[in-house]
């Protein structure tokens, strides 16, 4: 999976699920969630996303960007999974998942852009 | 001049995009590919480059936290096994009661901590050691030499598998105030990480990113198109927005990684490792008369470093700040100064135990052997820390002060014995290290082996360890 991934044409009313792993281990995560328009940015702390999932409703006429940070306090392989569930509960498109091998005292960033359908 | 300075600062702040031509769409690149490439390049950190390079190398060993569950297997003795002893490991393992080790003439059964329910904050370790039985050596020596070998063989016939059994119970406290389990501080460490994320976002802002998102919110905008295929009006708005957003995201990531370091988030691990730790253990060893006297002992220890999570929380509370405010973390670490480098550590340990009185006789051989009850008290305290680091930041010089008091009834060498030792250790090249100790004892006979006597009660010890 690339550093930056884009979801296109996401149905209105879908829900984004973000989870970081492993649930125990020398990592911490955070997400800066930016929404188009006049909407305040959100910061999701580790406790909300690991193990998660953090669920966020997605609305039409918007685009979103998630800056997903992982901090390593020891050598570990972190995982990030982002899945979108359509209003009927089924999974939209293919879930995005990253496996990140990190060293002690380093951070990594992955970015997800979400564009909604009309 | 001021403008030139601002321009130079801007250049320094955005080192990844050396030339704006790197930021324009490459031939054949769609808008979607262009956005992905720019953001990926702009956010590439030293860490991600290093992580890629490290993929071929072996994974670094995990930092081990001292856990009460990791107990060493006690010493054992020769091999004679009864049938129940043979089957016990099989039953113990297959019933999921815990782990079994059979080595050095001792069968060690370590019970699964899940079965010992005192909650996650009070981990217990229960271990049973079944030693292969051996006749009490002191008893054998009391038998006249002419019949010793015969009697020993006859007595050995009487030994059974479970004649020498020891039970160890250990407890430690693992909570937000005690113990060194990083998992107990997940919330605080995670909230501080999020705080730095938020502060970096506020410092750099998200204006350009939002501007790009505003354009991407239009579902009719086709990112599979190449810039050359798009309308001029779209290109005029989208192209500069992509470049500006990528620069902003790159800048935000740079500020974030800088602040994680400058606010010393990584040092939280050291603060966790300096948390006070309480350990208690009790041991009971039951032996048949042929093997020796029964014995029991209880131990309690307390250990802590001086700059720790408890100190951070108290400091933030006193300052009226939230403990998950990264400003408070960096202020606290500045206040404690070099304490984290020196890493001073205090340990106090107390042990009390008894050997039961013992009597055994072989009337036909007119042999009897008696031992009075023996009581043992040991109190130990130590304080140590690093004094110097080399140019690479590795701690090289250490000083440790240790005091030991012990009193064992009937043992002349350990009757109200007090010994204090001050040790300087210097790491030299490679694995080589040197240690120099000054030893003081309250009685000359308690001084022990020293390399040089400075007086009746004071001596010097020195040692060079060449490593492996």
HADDOCK unambig.tbl for C-alpha pairs under 7 A between the chains (distance, minus, plus):
assign (segid A and resid 3 and name CA) (segid B and resid 40 and name CA) 5.73 0.50 0.50
assign (segid A and resid 4 and name CA) (segid B and resid 36 and name CA) 5.29 0.50 0.50
assign (segid A and resid 4 and name CA) (segid B and resid 40 and name CA) 6.22 0.50 0.50
assign (segid A and resid 24 and name CA) (segid B and resid 183 and name CA) 6.98 0.50 0.50
assign (segid A and resid 28 and name CA) (segid B and resid 190 and name CA) 5.63 0.50 0.50
assign (segid A and resid 29 and name CA) (segid B and resid 190 and name CA) 6.83 0.50 0.50
assign (segid A and resid 30 and name CA) (segid B and resid 193 and name CA) 6.84 0.50 0.50
assign (segid A and resid 30 and name CA) (segid B and resid 194 and name CA) 5.39 0.50 0.50
assign (segid A and resid 35 and name CA) (segid B and resid 210 and name CA) 6.90 0.50 0.50
assign (segid A and resid 36 and name CA) (segid B and resid 210 and name CA) 5.22 0.50 0.50
assign (segid A and resid 36 and name CA) (segid B and resid 213 and name CA) 4.99 0.50 0.50
assign (segid A and resid 36 and name CA) (segid B and resid 214 and name CA) 4.98 0.50 0.50
assign (segid A and resid 36 and name CA) (segid B and resid 217 and name CA) 6.99 0.50 0.50
assign (segid A and resid 37 and name CA) (segid B and resid 210 and name CA) 6.89 0.50 0.50
assign (segid A and resid 37 and name CA) (segid B and resid 214 and name CA) 6.09 0.50 0.50
assign (segid A and resid 43 and name CA) (segid B and resid 194 and name CA) 6.61 0.50 0.50
assign (segid A and resid 43 and name CA) (segid B and resid 198 and name CA) 6.28 0.50 0.50
assign (segid A and resid 44 and name CA) (segid B and resid 194 and name CA) 6.91 0.50 0.50
assign (segid A and resid 45 and name CA) (segid B and resid 190 and name CA) 6.04 0.50 0.50
assign (segid A and resid 45 and name CA) (segid B and resid 191 and name CA) 5.73 0.50 0.50
assign (segid A and resid 45 and name CA) (segid B and resid 194 and name CA) 5.08 0.50 0.50
assign (segid A and resid 46 and name CA) (segid B and resid 190 and name CA) 4.78 0.50 0.50
assign (segid A and resid 46 and name CA) (segid B and resid 191 and name CA) 6.78 0.50 0.50
assign (segid A and resid 47 and name CA) (segid B and resid 187 and name CA) 6.23 0.50 0.50
assign (segid A and resid 47 and name CA) (segid B and resid 190 and name CA) 6.67 0.50 0.50
assign (segid A and resid 61 and name CA) (segid B and resid 217 and name CA) 5.44 0.50 0.50
assign (segid A and resid 61 and name CA) (segid B and resid 218 and name CA) 6.58 0.50 0.50
assign (segid A and resid 62 and name CA) (segid B and resid 217 and name CA) 4.64 0.50 0.50
assign (segid A and resid 63 and name CA) (segid B and resid 213 and name CA) 5.37 0.50 0.50
assign (segid A and resid 63 and name CA) (segid B and resid 214 and name CA) 6.84 0.50 0.50
assign (segid A and resid 63 and name CA) (segid B and resid 216 and name CA) 5.97 0.50 0.50
assign (segid A and resid 63 and name CA) (segid B and resid 217 and name CA) 4.51 0.50 0.50
assign (segid A and resid 64 and name CA) (segid B and resid 213 and name CA) 6.60 0.50 0.50
assign (segid A and resid 73 and name CA) (segid B and resid 266 and name CA) 6.48 0.50 0.50
assign (segid A and resid 74 and name CA) (segid B and resid 62 and name CA) 6.48 0.50 0.50
assign (segid A and resid 75 and name CA) (segid B and resid 59 and name CA) 6.81 0.50 0.50
assign (segid A and resid 75 and name CA) (segid B and resid 60 and name CA) 5.97 0.50 0.50
assign (segid A and resid 75 and name CA) (segid B and resid 62 and name CA) 6.52 0.50 0.50
assign (segid A and resid 101 and name CA) (segid B and resid 51 and name CA) 6.56 0.50 0.50
assign (segid A and resid 102 and name CA) (segid B and resid 51 and name CA) 5.76 0.50 0.50
assign (segid A and resid 103 and name CA) (segid B and resid 51 and name CA) 6.46 0.50 0.50
assign (segid A and resid 105 and name CA) (segid B and resid 266 and name CA) 5.97 0.50 0.50
assign (segid A and resid 106 and name CA) (segid B and resid 47 and name CA) 5.25 0.50 0.50
assign (segid A and resid 107 and name CA) (segid B and resid 47 and name CA) 6.13 0.50 0.50
assign (segid A and resid 108 and name CA) (segid B and resid 47 and name CA) 6.78 0.50 0.50
assign (segid A and resid 108 and name CA) (segid B and resid 48 and name CA) 6.08 0.50 0.50
assign (segid A and resid 115 and name CA) (segid B and resid 216 and name CA) 6.55 0.50 0.50
assign (segid A and resid 115 and name CA) (segid B and resid 217 and name CA) 6.08 0.50 0.50
assign (segid A and resid 116 and name CA) (segid B and resid 217 and name CA) 6.78 0.50 0.50
assign (segid A and resid 116 and name CA) (segid B and resid 219 and name CA) 6.48 0.50 0.50
assign (segid A and resid 117 and name CA) (segid B and resid 219 and name CA) 5.63 0.50 0.50
assign (segid A and resid 118 and name CA) (segid B and resid 219 and name CA) 5.51 0.50 0.50
